[in-house]
Amino acid sequence: MTDTRYLVHGVFWDGVGAFPGTHASTAAHDAGNPVLRLQSPAGGFRQLSLQPHARLGFEVVHPGKSCLGHTVVHSSTRRDHILCAAGAPAVRGKQCERCFVLDESRLMHDFHRGGRVTPGLRDYLMQEHWLYVATFAGGTTKVGTASGPRKWNRLAEQGAAAASYVARARDGRVVRILEDLVTAQAGLTQQVRSAAKAEALLNPLPAAELAAVNTRAAAGARALLATAAVDGFDVVEEQWARPAHAGALHGAAPRHAYPHALDRGRHGFDVSSLSGANALARLDGTDAPFVVNLSQIAARTIVLGEYASAVPALQEALF
Ligand SMILES: [Zn+2]
């Protein structure tokens, strides 16, 4: 019998969100039900829980990245994930050239500029959307959009330290017009790289400072939107509730960069905190926590196993 080779799709927070005022510590897991999504050779999906204390053990068995397929949007509530027919190497991010071209979710970014969309994608885009301002552990702040049903989940997957909703828009076209406006006039970026988020989590700024940065940026965006000559939206003032599971990663306790490359080798650790796709990992034999950027194993092929990551030899010197 051979070990099953899984293709890693990434970290997903698809569960029910956290809400302001709920006391998360009373629940076994507080919100979002985060998982590492794996694709089996037969095409089925398996979800590995990344809830507090989950154990993750795997070996990266293939040196390159493979295509994750593409998305077809049928309506606001239904979309299909189509596996890569060729099982091709990933050359455009996590996709092969063919799947990149076929991916409908790519088209939604041009819809507000007059781009053509399929009827299913139009149905998806015509639902309510939210505009948010998110601040990350290093203080970088971005503007972004989320569809109504994924209002909370989108920010959980982004791994924000603090975030605020600034507008509720009639549809996905209006929200992207507002997003471009905030970028052009308030200077907020629309993209924060995954590596930058992981780097910032090695030395996160104090929570009060990040909250203040976010409050200021959100207030600036709202003031701008209040005078915008665009129909179909309301300015809103609402906080995003960060999952309690992300708390330790955004806390003040010292931590270290994960010492092993994730494109090869065997890895095993306990997940003690998770923010977006970044985990605070506890390695066997030490209490020192390490930041692991799990987005680095997306599109890689792994075999699951009871492995333990080696504690770096320089551990003494690190403290
Ligand atoms: Zn493909």
Boltz pocket constraint, residues with backbone or C-beta under 6 A from the ligand:
constraints:
  - pocket:
      binder: B
      contacts: [[A, 67], [A, 68], [A, 69], [A, 83], [A, 84], [A, 85], [A, 86], [A, 87], [A, 88], [A, 95], [A, 96], [A, 97], [A, 98], [A, 99], [A, 100]]
      max_distance: 6.0
